[in-house]
Amino acid sequence: MAIKFDFNKLRTAVTKWTTGVDTALGTLAAGDQAIYTPHLRHARPTEHITNASAVTRTLLDAESGTLFSIDLSAVDNDIAITLPTAAGSAGVYYDFCFMVDSDDDADFTLTTGAAGTDIYGGITTLAANSTVDAFAGISNIVVDGSVAQSAEGLRLSVICDGTNWHLSGHIMTAVGTVHLVGGAGA
């Protein structure tokens, strides 16, 4: 079996090297063989999702840790994301960052896909006199473009405990502006 290795990717992933020692674990002298250990940069997987056409997608446990950048600027197309089944997904997490304001008829829906699996948590409005929009016992959340288009900067993070999903997030906007609407139906 042959192993292919891309040294260019390794070079860009190495942030520093530990101090070398000789193979007998002593100090280095001229002509000694040195052992160096690389310290690698860990970048999160990222994916851009746009509503240039309608998107319906179910996330996988294997995509845990992915940072999704969301663009809802196209007219009238929605993005619907279904989270994986909670049972067996403890520790799975995703982040959604909204990169631009949304169209007034474009929605982003995040759902558990099951009426018995709920979302708990909330988002904080970071403007003066911060407020928290809290949710408990709902199975979907909608960023509703017909209610407010100022989605740029909205960040939603969800993590699963194996039974339910837990939401946290923030947005820079005027206090009292509704961005998320919760629903009980899967």
Secondary structure, DSSP 8 states (H G I E B T S, - for coil): ------HHHHHHHEEEE---EETTSS---TT--EE--EEE-----EEEEE-SS-EEEE--GGGTT-EEEEE--SSS--EEEE---STT-TT-EEEEEE-S---TT-EEEEE-SSTTS-EEEEEEE-SSS-EEEEEEEESEEEEETTT----TT-EEEEEE-SSSEEEEEEE-S-TT---EEEES--
